[in-house]
Amino acid sequence: MTTNLLQTEVSALLDGLQAAVTVADENYRIIYMNHRSVELFAKWGGAKLIGSDLLACHSPSSQEKIRRTYTRLSLIHISEPTR
């Protein structure tokens, strides 16, 4: 499966959720928001938040929690499934 097809399928799945999903990269830049997230954060720019700093809209204590979560997740090794 190509990367673009996988991204399209994942986006379609996440857009169908009733939950708000916002994804940021390893540099805390927002790279994806599903439709619910765009609606929820419309007051703060909605889809215009894509490309912005995730940490900028959080308090210092929340920023620290996000950094700790990123650190923990970076230690998890996900291997490709064997066939």
Secondary structure, DSSP 8 states (H G I E B T S, - for coil): --HHHHHHHHHHHHHT-SS--EEE-TTSBEEEE-HHHHHHTGGGTGGGGTTSBGGGGS-HHHHHHHHHHHHHHHT--------
